[in-house]
Amino acid sequence: MHFSHIELKELAKALLAVSLMFTIAYVGLSTAAIGAFPIILLTAGLGFVLHELGHKFLAQKYGCWAEFRANNQMLLLGVLLSITGIVLAAPGGVYIRGATIQQHGKIAITGPLVNVFLASLFGFLYFLFSLTLLKYGFSINSFLAMFNMIPFPPFDGHAAWNWNRAAYGVVAIAAIVLVALSTFV
């Protein structure tokens, strides 16, 4: 995979903002946030970065140009909303040029599939070991998968829906089930 210097800065900025959003929404603006931030940085960060890299990898495999760009307004809005407990995880996205509708749908669904996989892995490990880190990973990645499958622009679900409704349905249902399961832990 090829990364520009600008793209790496944009990913780092969005990674920190997304982690801050989840930290504030989960534990508030208290001293507990200091201890929770590194855990959430690892779990939310892993989910966010691998989600975006999933898009980029497949796009570049198809021979498309693909680079992540943060959306500064959405990052700020997301951090401010997290104070109310609402997470608006729309930090930006991988911009792609040169993809067909079918390729774009496959590229779009790859990100949520990464989160479904990570949520399943974190959930299984949490079932075995009951560690807070694993619980956060399960919950956050389940949410990221479901949130990104919203079938309206600019979410991944929109391109996935336009490409293949059966594939969309499978991933959306998996994400909803994972979110439901994560509420019981």
VMD Tcl script that builds the backbone (N, CA, C; Angstrom):
set m [mol new atoms 555]
animate dup $m
set s [atomselect $m all]
$s set {name element resname resid chain x y z} {
  {N N MET 1 A 0.849 -1.182 0.000}
  {CA C MET 1 A 0.000 0.000 0.000}
  {C C MET 1 A 0.887 1.235 0.000}
  {N N HIS 2 A 0.452 2.228 -0.730}
  {CA C HIS 2 A 1.181 3.486 -0.795}
  {C C HIS 2 A 0.452 4.535 0.043}
  {N N PHE 3 A 1.218 5.272 0.875}
  {CA C PHE 3 A 0.660 6.342 1.702}
  {C C PHE 3 A 1.414 7.632 1.435}
  {N N SER 4 A 0.697 8.717 1.289}
  {CA C SER 4 A 1.352 10.021 1.186}
  {C C SER 4 A 1.599 10.544 2.599}
  {N N HIS 5 A 2.495 11.510 2.703}
  {CA C HIS 5 A 2.799 12.138 3.989}
  {C C HIS 5 A 1.538 12.804 4.561}
  {N N ILE 6 A 0.776 13.448 3.695}
  {CA C ILE 6 A -0.462 14.121 4.115}
  {C C ILE 6 A -1.464 13.098 4.645}
  {N N GLU 7 A -1.595 11.984 3.950}
  {CA C GLU 7 A -2.548 10.951 4.363}
  {C C GLU 7 A -2.215 10.416 5.750}
  {N N LEU 8 A -0.949 10.195 6.035}
  {CA C LEU 8 A -0.549 9.691 7.353}
  {C C LEU 8 A -0.910 10.691 8.449}
  {N N LYS 9 A -0.718 11.981 8.189}
  {CA C LYS 9 A -1.109 13.018 9.156}
  {C C LYS 9 A -2.624 13.021 9.363}
  {N N GLU 10 A -3.360 12.896 8.267}
  {CA C GLU 10 A -4.820 12.892 8.336}
  {C C GLU 10 A -5.333 11.687 9.132}
  {N N LEU 11 A -4.739 10.520 8.897}
  {CA C LEU 11 A -5.118 9.312 9.648}
  {C C LEU 11 A -4.823 9.482 11.132}
  {N N ALA 12 A -3.653 10.032 11.462}
  {CA C ALA 12 A -3.278 10.221 12.868}
  {C C ALA 12 A -4.235 11.185 13.564}
  {N N LYS 13 A -4.565 12.279 12.900}
  {CA C LYS 13 A -5.490 13.269 13.463}
  {C C LYS 13 A -6.858 12.632 13.716}
  {N N ALA 14 A -7.369 11.917 12.738}
  {CA C ALA 14 A -8.680 11.283 12.880}
  {C C ALA 14 A -8.648 10.179 13.934}
  {N N LEU 15 A -7.557 9.430 14.002}
  {CA C LEU 15 A -7.405 8.373 15.011}
  {C C LEU 15 A -7.518 8.951 16.418}
  {N N LEU 16 A -6.815 10.030 16.673}
  {CA C LEU 16 A -6.874 10.653 17.998}
  {C C LEU 16 A -8.266 11.201 18.294}
  {N N ALA 17 A -8.897 11.826 17.302}
  {CA C ALA 17 A -10.231 12.395 17.511}
  {C C ALA 17 A -11.277 11.309 17.753}
  {N N VAL 18 A -11.250 10.240 16.974}
  {CA C VAL 18 A -12.207 9.139 17.159}
  {C C VAL 18 A -12.015 8.509 18.537}
  {N N SER 19 A -10.782 8.314 18.939}
  {CA C SER 19 A -10.506 7.733 20.258}
  {C C SER 19 A -11.001 8.657 21.362}
  {N N LEU 20 A -10.815 9.958 21.186}
  {CA C LEU 20 A -11.307 10.929 22.156}
  {C C LEU 20 A -12.833 10.903 22.222}
  {N N MET 21 A -13.498 10.812 21.059}
  {CA C MET 21 A -14.966 10.742 21.024}
  {C C MET 21 A -15.481 9.570 21.858}
  {N N PHE 22 A -14.931 8.391 21.604}
  {CA C PHE 22 A -15.398 7.206 22.329}
  {C C PHE 22 A -15.041 7.287 23.812}
  {N N THR 23 A -13.878 7.832 24.139}
  {CA C THR 23 A -13.486 7.967 25.545}
  {C C THR 23 A -14.467 8.861 26.280}
  {N N ILE 24 A -14.758 10.021 25.722}
  {CA C ILE 24 A -15.683 10.960 26.371}
  {C C ILE 24 A -17.082 10.357 26.461}
  {N N ALA 25 A -17.555 9.735 25.393}
  {CA C ALA 25 A -18.901 9.148 25.395}
  {C C ALA 25 A -19.010 8.004 26.394}
  {N N TYR 26 A -17.954 7.204 26.541}
  {CA C TYR 26 A -18.011 6.032 27.418}
  {C C TYR 26 A -17.766 6.370 28.884}
  {N N VAL 27 A -16.818 7.264 29.187}
  {CA C VAL 27 A -16.469 7.513 30.591}
  {C C VAL 27 A -16.620 8.966 31.016}
  {N N GLY 28 A -16.936 9.857 30.080}
  {CA C GLY 28 A -17.133 11.257 30.415}
  {C C GLY 28 A -15.827 12.018 30.554}
  {N N LEU 29 A -15.978 13.262 30.966}
  {CA C LEU 29 A -14.815 14.136 31.164}
  {C C LEU 29 A -14.389 14.067 32.625}
  {N N SER 30 A -13.880 12.937 33.019}
  {CA C SER 30 A -13.453 12.732 34.397}
  {C C SER 30 A -12.025 12.207 34.400}
  {N N THR 31 A -11.496 12.014 35.585}
  {CA C THR 31 A -10.141 11.455 35.678}
  {C C THR 31 A -10.098 10.026 35.139}
  {N N ALA 32 A -11.231 9.346 35.105}
  {CA C ALA 32 A -11.284 7.986 34.543}
  {C C ALA 32 A -10.932 7.996 33.060}
  {N N ALA 33 A -11.165 9.128 32.402}
  {CA C ALA 33 A -10.855 9.233 30.971}
  {C C ALA 33 A -9.361 9.072 30.714}
  {N N ILE 34 A -8.539 9.485 31.667}
  {CA C ILE 34 A -7.083 9.371 31.503}
  {C C ILE 34 A -6.672 7.907 31.385}
  {N N GLY 35 A -7.266 7.050 32.196}
  {CA C GLY 35 A -6.962 5.622 32.124}
  {C C GLY 35 A -7.649 4.923 30.966}
  {N N ALA 36 A -8.840 5.408 30.611}
  {CA C ALA 36 A -9.604 4.761 29.536}
  {C C ALA 36 A -9.072 5.112 28.153}
  {N N PHE 37 A -8.506 6.310 27.995}
  {CA C PHE 37 A -8.083 6.754 26.662}
  {C C PHE 37 A -7.114 5.786 25.984}
  {N N PRO 38 A -6.055 5.319 26.656}
  {CA C PRO 38 A -5.145 4.387 25.961}
  {C C PRO 38 A -5.827 3.084 25.533}
  {N N ILE 39 A -6.761 2.604 26.352}
  {CA C ILE 39 A -7.483 1.372 26.017}
  {C C ILE 39 A -8.369 1.613 24.796}
  {N N ILE 40 A -9.077 2.728 24.805}
  {CA C ILE 40 A -9.965 3.048 23.690}
  {C C ILE 40 A -9.158 3.413 22.449}
  {N N LEU 41 A -8.013 4.051 22.632}
  {CA C LEU 41 A -7.131 4.340 21.493}
  {C C LEU 41 A -6.746 3.042 20.796}
  {N N LEU 42 A -6.470 2.024 21.578}
  {CA C LEU 42 A -6.094 0.731 20.998}
  {C C LEU 42 A -7.281 0.070 20.300}
  {N N THR 43 A -8.427 0.010 20.964}
  {CA C THR 43 A -9.566 -0.729 20.402}
  {C C THR 43 A -10.305 0.051 19.319}
  {N N ALA 44 A -10.657 1.301 19.605}
  {CA C ALA 44 A -11.334 2.126 18.593}
  {C C ALA 44 A -10.356 2.464 17.482}
  {N N GLY 45 A -9.126 2.737 17.876}
  {CA C GLY 45 A -8.107 3.064 16.881}
  {C C GLY 45 A -7.866 1.929 15.919}
  {N N LEU 46 A -7.765 0.732 16.461}
  {CA C LEU 46 A -7.570 -0.441 15.614}
  {C C LEU 46 A -8.748 -0.598 14.659}
  {N N GLY 47 A -9.957 -0.466 15.191}
  {CA C GLY 47 A -11.151 -0.592 14.355}
  {C C GLY 47 A -11.235 0.476 13.289}
  {N N PHE 48 A -10.953 1.721 13.664}
  {CA C PHE 48 A -11.015 2.828 12.708}
  {C C PHE 48 A -9.943 2.689 11.629}
  {N N VAL 49 A -8.696 2.492 12.041}
  {CA C VAL 49 A -7.593 2.437 11.071}
  {C C VAL 49 A -7.732 1.233 10.145}
  {N N LEU 50 A -8.017 0.056 10.698}
  {CA C LEU 50 A -8.145 -1.124 9.839}
  {C C LEU 50 A -9.357 -1.023 8.912}
  {N N HIS 51 A -10.417 -0.390 9.377}
  {CA C HIS 51 A -11.594 -0.141 8.533}
  {C C HIS 51 A -11.178 0.675 7.302}
  {N N GLU 52 A -10.498 1.781 7.544}
  {CA C GLU 52 A -10.080 2.651 6.437}
  {C C GLU 52 A -9.035 1.974 5.554}
  {N N LEU 53 A -8.121 1.232 6.168}
  {CA C LEU 53 A -7.108 0.527 5.378}
  {C C LEU 53 A -7.732 -0.584 4.540}
  {N N GLY 54 A -8.827 -1.168 5.025}
  {CA C GLY 54 A -9.547 -2.166 4.237}
  {C C GLY 54 A -10.043 -1.571 2.932}
  {N N HIS 55 A -10.622 -0.356 3.028}
  {CA C HIS 55 A -11.063 0.341 1.819}
  {C C HIS 55 A -9.879 0.601 0.890}
  {N N LYS 56 A -8.828 1.142 1.463}
  {CA C LYS 56 A -7.658 1.546 0.670}
  {C C LYS 56 A -7.008 0.344 -0.009}
  {N N PHE 57 A -6.845 -0.743 0.740}
  {CA C PHE 57 A -6.195 -1.938 0.195}
  {C C PHE 57 A -6.944 -2.456 -1.029}
  {N N LEU 58 A -8.260 -2.629 -0.890}
  {CA C LEU 58 A -9.027 -3.183 -2.004}
  {C C LEU 58 A -9.060 -2.213 -3.189}
  {N N ALA 59 A -9.197 -0.928 -2.904}
  {CA C ALA 59 A -9.202 0.060 -3.987}
  {C C ALA 59 A -7.887 0.015 -4.759}
  {N N GLN 60 A -6.781 -0.043 -4.042}
  {CA C GLN 60 A -5.488 -0.090 -4.723}
  {C C GLN 60 A -5.290 -1.422 -5.438}
  {N N LYS 61 A -5.860 -2.482 -4.886}
  {CA C LYS 61 A -5.793 -3.778 -5.567}
  {C C LYS 61 A -6.503 -3.701 -6.919}
  {N N TYR 62 A -7.581 -2.928 -6.978}
  {CA C TYR 62 A -8.308 -2.733 -8.235}
  {C C TYR 62 A -7.616 -1.725 -9.160}
  {N N GLY 63 A -6.517 -1.151 -8.698}
  {CA C GLY 63 A -5.790 -0.187 -9.520}
  {C C GLY 63 A -6.301 1.235 -9.396}
  {N N CYS 64 A -7.103 1.492 -8.384}
  {CA C CYS 64 A -7.673 2.822 -8.180}
  {C C CYS 64 A -6.750 3.676 -7.314}
  {N N TRP 65 A -6.879 4.982 -7.480}
  {CA C TRP 65 A -6.237 5.915 -6.564}
  {C C TRP 65 A -7.090 5.940 -5.307}
  {N N ALA 66 A -6.469 5.903 -4.119}
  {CA C ALA 66 A -7.224 5.903 -2.867}
  {C C ALA 66 A -6.399 6.553 -1.762}
  {N N GLU 67 A -6.967 7.578 -1.128}
  {CA C GLU 67 A -6.301 8.233 -0.004}
  {C C GLU 67 A -7.323 8.674 1.031}
  {N N PHE 68 A -6.939 8.531 2.302}
  {CA C PHE 68 A -7.793 8.969 3.402}
  {C C PHE 68 A -7.634 10.468 3.602}
  {N N ARG 69 A -8.763 11.115 3.857}
  {CA C ARG 69 A -8.773 12.515 4.252}
  {C C ARG 69 A -9.736 12.670 5.417}
  {N N ALA 70 A -9.285 13.390 6.435}
  {CA C ALA 70 A -10.128 13.682 7.589}
  {C C ALA 70 A -11.087 14.813 7.231}
  {N N ASN 71 A -12.229 14.825 7.902}
  {CA C ASN 71 A -13.195 15.909 7.763}
  {C C ASN 71 A -13.154 16.685 9.080}
  {N N ASN 72 A -12.460 17.816 9.084}
  {CA C ASN 72 A -12.223 18.552 10.321}
  {C C ASN 72 A -13.508 18.993 11.006}
  {N N GLN 73 A -14.517 19.389 10.228}
  {CA C GLN 73 A -15.786 19.816 10.824}
  {C C GLN 73 A -16.468 18.645 11.536}
  {N N MET 74 A -16.450 17.476 10.913}
  {CA C MET 74 A -17.079 16.303 11.532}
  {C C MET 74 A -16.280 15.824 12.745}
  {N N LEU 75 A -14.965 15.983 12.708}
  {CA C LEU 75 A -14.151 15.624 13.875}
  {C C LEU 75 A -14.532 16.510 15.059}
  {N N LEU 76 A -14.626 17.806 14.827}
  {CA C LEU 76 A -14.991 18.739 15.888}
  {C C LEU 76 A -16.408 18.467 16.384}
  {N N LEU 77 A -17.351 18.310 15.464}
  {CA C LEU 77 A -18.732 18.012 15.845}
  {C C LEU 77 A -18.805 16.700 16.621}
  {N N GLY 78 A -18.064 15.699 16.176}
  {CA C GLY 78 A -18.053 14.405 16.856}
  {C C GLY 78 A -17.547 14.501 18.283}
  {N N VAL 79 A -16.476 15.259 18.492}
  {CA C VAL 79 A -15.932 15.425 19.849}
  {C C VAL 79 A -16.934 16.183 20.716}
  {N N LEU 80 A -17.527 17.247 20.181}
  {CA C LEU 80 A -18.510 18.016 20.956}
  {C C LEU 80 A -19.741 17.177 21.290}
  {N N LEU 81 A -20.252 16.417 20.336}
  {CA C LEU 81 A -21.421 15.565 20.590}
  {C C LEU 81 A -21.124 14.470 21.604}
  {N N SER 82 A -19.890 14.010 21.645}
  {CA C SER 82 A -19.547 12.921 22.571}
  {C C SER 82 A -19.745 13.333 24.025}
  {N N ILE 83 A -19.718 14.620 24.300}
  {CA C ILE 83 A -19.964 15.111 25.661}
  {C C ILE 83 A -21.372 14.730 26.104}
  {N N THR 84 A -22.306 14.623 25.164}
  {CA C THR 84 A -23.685 14.233 25.469}
  {C C THR 84 A -23.862 12.711 25.489}
  {N N GLY 85 A -22.787 11.976 25.178}
  {CA C GLY 85 A -22.865 10.519 25.118}
  {C C GLY 85 A -23.161 9.988 23.728}
  {N N ILE 86 A -23.310 10.878 22.758}
  {CA C ILE 86 A -23.582 10.482 21.373}
  {C C ILE 86 A -22.268 10.426 20.606}
  {N N VAL 87 A -22.045 9.320 19.904}
  {CA C VAL 87 A -20.843 9.190 19.081}
  {C C VAL 87 A -21.239 9.352 17.619}
  {N N LEU 88 A -20.674 10.356 16.989}
  {CA C LEU 88 A -20.853 10.576 15.558}
  {C C LEU 88 A -19.506 10.265 14.914}
  {N N ALA 89 A -19.314 9.002 14.609}
  {CA C ALA 89 A -18.027 8.531 14.084}
  {C C ALA 89 A -18.001 8.671 12.568}
  {N N ALA 90 A -17.865 9.910 12.123}
  {CA C ALA 90 A -17.763 10.193 10.686}
  {C C ALA 90 A -16.548 11.099 10.483}
  {N N PRO 91 A -15.353 10.554 10.767}
  {CA C PRO 91 A -14.144 11.385 10.799}
  {C C PRO 91 A -13.562 11.743 9.440}
  {N N GLY 92 A -14.101 11.196 8.386}
  {CA C GLY 92 A -13.550 11.385 7.046}
  {C C GLY 92 A -13.693 10.082 6.299}
  {N N GLY 93 A -12.883 9.897 5.288}
  {CA C GLY 93 A -12.978 8.646 4.544}
  {C C GLY 93 A -11.890 8.519 3.507}
  {N N VAL 94 A -11.854 7.351 2.911}
  {CA C VAL 94 A -10.913 7.089 1.831}
  {C C VAL 94 A -11.570 7.556 0.536}
  {N N TYR 95 A -10.939 8.502 -0.093}
  {CA C TYR 95 A -11.416 8.999 -1.383}
  {C C TYR 95 A -10.837 8.117 -2.476}
  {N N ILE 96 A -11.697 7.722 -3.406}
  {CA C ILE 96 A -11.316 6.734 -4.423}
  {C C ILE 96 A -11.641 7.288 -5.798}
  {N N ARG 97 A -10.730 7.070 -6.723}
  {CA C ARG 97 A -10.975 7.432 -8.126}
  {C C ARG 97 A -10.696 6.231 -9.005}
  {N N GLY 98 A -11.571 6.040 -9.989}
  {CA C GLY 98 A -11.333 5.011 -10.990}
  {C C GLY 98 A -12.027 3.689 -10.740}
  {N N ALA 99 A -12.981 3.650 -9.798}
  {CA C ALA 99 A -13.682 2.396 -9.486}
  {C C ALA 99 A -15.013 2.329 -10.227}
  {N N THR 100 A -15.380 1.134 -10.665}
  {CA C THR 100 A -16.708 0.900 -11.225}
  {C C THR 100 A -17.711 0.857 -10.072}
  {N N ILE 101 A -19.000 0.834 -10.386}
  {CA C ILE 101 A -20.028 0.737 -9.339}
  {C C ILE 101 A -19.845 -0.550 -8.544}
  {N N GLN 102 A -19.573 -1.645 -9.232}
  {CA C GLN 102 A -19.366 -2.925 -8.548}
  {C C GLN 102 A -18.125 -2.871 -7.657}
  {N N GLN 103 A -17.041 -2.337 -8.173}
  {CA C GLN 103 A -15.822 -2.226 -7.369}
  {C C GLN 103 A -16.051 -1.307 -6.177}
  {N N HIS 104 A -16.741 -0.196 -6.408}
  {CA C HIS 104 A -16.998 0.747 -5.323}
  {C C HIS 104 A -17.830 0.092 -4.213}
  {N N GLY 105 A -18.813 -0.709 -4.595}
  {CA C GLY 105 A -19.617 -1.420 -3.599}
  {C C GLY 105 A -18.784 -2.388 -2.780}
  {N N LYS 106 A -17.916 -3.121 -3.447}
  {CA C LYS 106 A -17.041 -4.070 -2.742}
  {C C LYS 106 A -16.053 -3.339 -1.841}
  {N N ILE 107 A -15.516 -2.237 -2.336}
  {CA C ILE 107 A -14.586 -1.435 -1.535}
  {C C ILE 107 A -15.309 -0.894 -0.300}
  {N N ALA 108 A -16.523 -0.406 -0.483}
  {CA C ALA 108 A -17.295 0.179 0.617}
  {C C ALA 108 A -17.615 -0.845 1.696}
  {N N ILE 109 A -18.020 -2.041 1.299}
  {CA C ILE 109 A -18.436 -3.048 2.283}
  {C C ILE 109 A -17.244 -3.644 3.039}
  {N N THR 110 A -16.050 -3.481 2.492}
  {CA C THR 110 A -14.854 -4.027 3.140}
  {C C THR 110 A -14.620 -3.415 4.518}
  {N N GLY 111 A -14.822 -2.103 4.662}
  {CA C GLY 111 A -14.610 -1.449 5.954}
  {C C GLY 111 A -15.497 -2.025 7.051}
  {N N PRO 112 A -16.823 -2.049 6.857}
  {CA C PRO 112 A -17.688 -2.655 7.867}
  {C C PRO 112 A -17.397 -4.143 8.101}
  {N N LEU 113 A -16.997 -4.861 7.055}
  {CA C LEU 113 A -16.623 -6.272 7.245}
  {C C LEU 113 A -15.432 -6.402 8.188}
  {N N VAL 114 A -14.482 -5.490 8.073}
  {CA C VAL 114 A -13.340 -5.480 8.993}
  {C C VAL 114 A -13.842 -5.303 10.421}
  {N N ASN 115 A -14.782 -4.366 10.626}
  {CA C ASN 115 A -15.319 -4.143 11.971}
  {C C ASN 115 A -16.132 -5.322 12.479}
  {N N VAL 116 A -16.877 -5.997 11.607}
  {CA C VAL 116 A -17.611 -7.209 12.002}
  {C C VAL 116 A -16.621 -8.272 12.464}
  {N N PHE 117 A -15.545 -8.449 11.713}
  {CA C PHE 117 A -14.524 -9.426 12.095}
  {C C PHE 117 A -13.897 -9.055 13.439}
  {N N LEU 118 A -13.487 -7.792 13.598}
  {CA C LEU 118 A -12.857 -7.365 14.852}
  {C C LEU 118 A -13.823 -7.481 16.027}
  {N N ALA 119 A -15.083 -7.078 15.829}
  {CA C ALA 119 A -16.077 -7.186 16.901}
  {C C ALA 119 A -16.263 -8.641 17.306}
  {N N SER 120 A -16.333 -9.530 16.334}
  {CA C SER 120 A -16.489 -10.961 16.631}
  {C C SER 120 A -15.291 -11.487 17.405}
  {N N LEU 121 A -14.103 -11.081 16.991}
  {CA C LEU 121 A -12.881 -11.514 17.672}
  {C C LEU 121 A -12.827 -10.970 19.095}
  {N N PHE 122 A -13.056 -9.661 19.254}
  {CA C PHE 122 A -13.057 -9.066 20.591}
  {C C PHE 122 A -14.151 -9.687 21.462}
  {N N GLY 123 A -15.337 -9.923 20.898}
  {CA C GLY 123 A -16.436 -10.519 21.658}
  {C C GLY 123 A -16.113 -11.920 22.128}
  {N N PHE 124 A -15.545 -12.725 21.250}
  {CA C PHE 124 A -15.153 -14.087 21.617}
  {C C PHE 124 A -14.099 -14.063 22.721}
  {N N LEU 125 A -13.097 -13.206 22.565}
  {CA C LEU 125 A -12.037 -13.115 23.577}
  {C C LEU 125 A -12.577 -12.561 24.892}
  {N N TYR 126 A -13.529 -11.616 24.826}
  {CA C TYR 126 A -14.134 -11.100 26.049}
  {C C TYR 126 A -14.896 -12.205 26.775}
  {N N PHE 127 A -15.590 -13.046 26.033}
  {CA C PHE 127 A -16.304 -14.181 26.616}
  {C C PHE 127 A -15.333 -15.083 27.381}
  {N N LEU 128 A -14.120 -15.247 26.855}
  {CA C LEU 128 A -13.120 -16.109 27.497}
  {C C LEU 128 A -12.411 -15.442 28.664}
  {N N PHE 129 A -12.097 -14.142 28.540}
  {CA C PHE 129 A -11.194 -13.508 29.504}
  {C C PHE 129 A -11.776 -12.332 30.283}
  {N N SER 130 A -12.914 -11.800 29.904}
  {CA C SER 130 A -13.605 -10.709 30.612}
  {C C SER 130 A -12.714 -9.501 30.924}
  {N N LEU 131 A -11.894 -9.090 29.972}
  {CA C LEU 131 A -11.049 -7.913 30.159}
  {C C LEU 131 A -11.744 -6.676 29.596}
  {N N THR 132 A -11.600 -5.543 30.282}
  {CA C THR 132 A -12.224 -4.295 29.847}
  {C C THR 132 A -11.816 -3.928 28.425}
  {N N LEU 133 A -10.557 -4.099 28.091}
  {CA C LEU 133 A -10.059 -3.798 26.751}
  {C C LEU 133 A -10.853 -4.564 25.698}
  {N N LEU 134 A -11.128 -5.821 25.963}
  {CA C LEU 134 A -11.864 -6.665 25.019}
  {C C LEU 134 A -13.327 -6.235 24.917}
  {N N LYS 135 A -13.888 -5.816 26.053}
  {CA C LYS 135 A -15.275 -5.331 26.054}
  {C C LYS 135 A -15.405 -4.073 25.196}
  {N N TYR 136 A -14.479 -3.134 25.372}
  {CA C TYR 136 A -14.485 -1.923 24.547}
  {C C TYR 136 A -14.325 -2.273 23.069}
  {N N GLY 137 A -13.407 -3.171 22.771}
  {CA C GLY 137 A -13.184 -3.574 21.381}
  {C C GLY 137 A -14.430 -4.176 20.761}
  {N N PHE 138 A -15.134 -5.002 21.528}
  {CA C PHE 138 A -16.370 -5.631 21.063}
  {C C PHE 138 A -17.437 -4.573 20.796}
  {N N SER 139 A -17.661 -3.724 21.771}
  {CA C SER 139 A -18.707 -2.712 21.683}
  {C C SER 139 A -18.427 -1.691 20.575}
  {N N ILE 140 A -17.221 -1.159 20.545}
  {CA C ILE 140 A -16.880 -0.104 19.588}
  {C C ILE 140 A -16.902 -0.625 18.156}
  {N N ASN 141 A -16.324 -1.788 17.919}
  {CA C ASN 141 A -16.295 -2.319 16.551}
  {C C ASN 141 A -17.679 -2.750 16.080}
  {N N SER 142 A -18.517 -3.225 16.991}
  {CA C SER 142 A -19.905 -3.535 16.627}
  {C C SER 142 A -20.619 -2.267 16.176}
  {N N PHE 143 A -20.444 -1.204 16.968}
  {CA C PHE 143 A -21.058 0.081 16.630}
  {C C PHE 143 A -20.539 0.611 15.293}
  {N N LEU 144 A -19.216 0.572 15.098}
  {CA C LEU 144 A -18.639 1.079 13.847}
  {C C LEU 144 A -19.185 0.325 12.633}
  {N N ALA 145 A -19.333 -0.988 12.769}
  {CA C ALA 145 A -19.872 -1.787 11.657}
  {C C ALA 145 A -21.300 -1.361 11.341}
  {N N MET 146 A -22.146 -1.263 12.369}
  {CA C MET 146 A -23.547 -0.915 12.149}
  {C C MET 146 A -23.692 0.517 11.627}
  {N N PHE 147 A -22.992 1.441 12.244}
  {CA C PHE 147 A -23.071 2.848 11.859}
  {C C PHE 147 A -22.681 3.035 10.396}
  {N N ASN 148 A -21.632 2.360 9.974}
  {CA C ASN 148 A -21.161 2.506 8.600}
  {C C ASN 148 A -22.057 1.816 7.579}
  {N N MET 149 A -22.957 0.949 8.017}
  {CA C MET 149 A -23.875 0.279 7.090}
  {C C MET 149 A -25.173 1.054 6.874}
  {N N ILE 150 A -25.262 2.271 7.396}
  {CA C ILE 150 A -26.414 3.119 7.100}
  {C C ILE 150 A -26.481 3.274 5.580}
  {N N PRO 151 A -27.637 2.993 4.960}
  {CA C PRO 151 A -27.697 2.941 3.489}
  {C C PRO 151 A -27.905 4.289 2.791}
  {N N PHE 152 A -27.390 5.349 3.368}
  {CA C PHE 152 A -27.506 6.679 2.780}
  {C C PHE 152 A -26.123 7.293 2.637}
  {N N PRO 153 A -25.947 8.183 1.637}
  {CA C PRO 153 A -24.646 8.839 1.488}
  {C C PRO 153 A -24.340 9.656 2.742}
  {N N PRO 154 A -23.151 9.756 3.188}
  {CA C PRO 154 A -21.889 9.302 2.603}
  {C C PRO 154 A -21.418 7.965 3.176}
  {N N PHE 155 A -22.293 7.232 3.845}
  {CA C PHE 155 A -21.881 6.009 4.541}
  {C C PHE 155 A -21.599 4.859 3.576}
  {N N ASP 156 A -20.780 3.922 4.042}
  {CA C ASP 156 A -20.407 2.751 3.241}
  {C C ASP 156 A -21.628 1.947 2.815}
  {N N GLY 157 A -22.634 1.917 3.671}
  {CA C GLY 157 A -23.837 1.153 3.369}
  {C C GLY 157 A -24.521 1.599 2.091}
  {N N HIS 158 A -24.399 2.855 1.745}
  {CA C HIS 158 A -25.032 3.366 0.525}
  {C C HIS 158 A -24.447 2.700 -0.717}
  {N N ALA 159 A -23.123 2.680 -0.824}
  {CA C ALA 159 A -22.483 2.050 -1.990}
  {C C ALA 159 A -22.706 0.541 -1.976}
  {N N ALA 160 A -22.688 -0.055 -0.781}
  {CA C ALA 160 A -22.918 -1.502 -0.677}
  {C C ALA 160 A -24.341 -1.845 -1.120}
  {N N TRP 161 A -25.319 -1.056 -0.700}
  {CA C TRP 161 A -26.722 -1.255 -1.083}
  {C C TRP 161 A -26.896 -1.142 -2.594}
  {N N ASN 162 A -26.265 -0.138 -3.181}
  {CA C ASN 162 A -26.369 0.059 -4.634}
  {C C ASN 162 A -25.700 -1.063 -5.416}
  {N N TRP 163 A -24.682 -1.674 -4.836}
  {CA C TRP 163 A -23.950 -2.740 -5.515}
  {C C TRP 163 A -24.668 -4.081 -5.389}
  {N N ASN 164 A -24.996 -4.505 -4.148}
  {CA C ASN 164 A -25.530 -5.851 -3.939}
  {C C ASN 164 A -26.342 -5.861 -2.644}
  {N N ARG 165 A -27.651 -5.893 -2.773}
  {CA C ARG 165 A -28.516 -5.803 -1.589}
  {C C ARG 165 A -28.415 -7.025 -0.690}
  {N N ALA 166 A -28.146 -8.189 -1.266}
  {CA C ALA 166 A -27.982 -9.396 -0.442}
  {C C ALA 166 A -26.726 -9.278 0.419}
  {N N ALA 167 A -25.620 -8.861 -0.181}
  {CA C ALA 167 A -24.373 -8.678 0.580}
  {C C ALA 167 A -24.568 -7.600 1.639}
  {N N TYR 168 A -25.240 -6.514 1.253}
  {CA C TYR 168 A -25.548 -5.456 2.209}
  {C C TYR 168 A -26.315 -6.035 3.403}
  {N N GLY 169 A -27.366 -6.811 3.115}
  {CA C GLY 169 A -28.206 -7.375 4.170}
  {C C GLY 169 A -27.444 -8.274 5.119}
  {N N VAL 170 A -26.580 -9.110 4.588}
  {CA C VAL 170 A -25.800 -10.022 5.435}
  {C C VAL 170 A -24.921 -9.234 6.399}
  {N N VAL 171 A -24.207 -8.243 5.885}
  {CA C VAL 171 A -23.300 -7.466 6.738}
  {C C VAL 171 A -24.088 -6.593 7.713}
  {N N ALA 172 A -25.166 -5.972 7.258}
  {CA C ALA 172 A -25.978 -5.128 8.138}
  {C C ALA 172 A -26.593 -5.948 9.270}
  {N N ILE 173 A -27.122 -7.120 8.960}
  {CA C ILE 173 A -27.709 -7.978 10.001}
  {C C ILE 173 A -26.637 -8.445 10.978}
  {N N ALA 174 A -25.481 -8.826 10.468}
  {CA C ALA 174 A -24.380 -9.236 11.354}
  {C C ALA 174 A -24.010 -8.094 12.294}
  {N N ALA 175 A -23.942 -6.878 11.767}
  {CA C ALA 175 A -23.591 -5.720 12.589}
  {C C ALA 175 A -24.655 -5.453 13.652}
  {N N ILE 176 A -25.920 -5.548 13.283}
  {CA C ILE 176 A -27.011 -5.322 14.239}
  {C C ILE 176 A -26.984 -6.379 15.336}
  {N N VAL 177 A -26.771 -7.627 14.973}
  {CA C VAL 177 A -26.687 -8.712 15.963}
  {C C VAL 177 A -25.522 -8.465 16.918}
  {N N LEU 178 A -24.381 -8.051 16.383}
  {CA C LEU 178 A -23.219 -7.786 17.234}
  {C C LEU 178 A -23.479 -6.624 18.187}
  {N N VAL 179 A -24.137 -5.573 17.707}
  {CA C VAL 179 A -24.479 -4.451 18.591}
  {C C VAL 179 A -25.413 -4.934 19.698}
  {N N ALA 180 A -26.416 -5.728 19.338}
  {CA C ALA 180 A -27.348 -6.260 20.343}
  {C C ALA 180 A -26.602 -7.104 21.373}
  {N N LEU 181 A -25.727 -7.976 20.908}
  {CA C LEU 181 A -24.954 -8.813 21.833}
  {C C LEU 181 A -24.040 -7.977 22.717}
  {N N SER 182 A -23.451 -6.934 22.142}
  {CA C SER 182 A -22.506 -6.119 22.916}
  {C C SER 182 A -23.200 -5.319 24.011}
  {N N THR 183 A -24.507 -5.115 23.903}
  {CA C THR 183 A -25.221 -4.391 24.961}
  {C C THR 183 A -25.428 -5.256 26.202}
  {N N PHE 184 A -25.271 -6.561 26.059}
  {CA C PHE 184 A -25.464 -7.467 27.195}
  {C C PHE 184 A -24.187 -7.733 27.972}
  {N N VAL 185 A -23.062 -7.169 27.532}
  {CA C VAL 185 A -21.798 -7.407 28.249}
  {C C VAL 185 A -21.408 -6.212 29.074}
}
mol reanalyze $m
mol bondsrecalc $m
mol representation Tube
mol addrep $m
